[in-house]
């Protein structure tokens, strides 16, 4: 009887781990999707994010060598 209880506990733990992994993978898959209105974030949209990053980097390096932009 003790062996059956141990086996049942092991199977229960295994099922819980599988359910947890499925939940985590579902959350990650949902987070990776592009939501409506966020198409401009994708590289296929013309690289808007790259343009913004280049503008921000350019604003920080305006020729001053004193460590800040102003």
C-alpha angles and dihedrals in degrees: 000000000000091000091054091051091049091049091049091050091050093049091047092052091048092051091049092051091050092049091049092050091049090051093049092048090050092051091049092048091051092048092051094056120098109240123219109280094028097087090110089068093065120093090234090066093073101278099281092161091052090050092051092048091050090050091051093048090046092052091055095050104053096141099279111128095190094096102257137071101240 
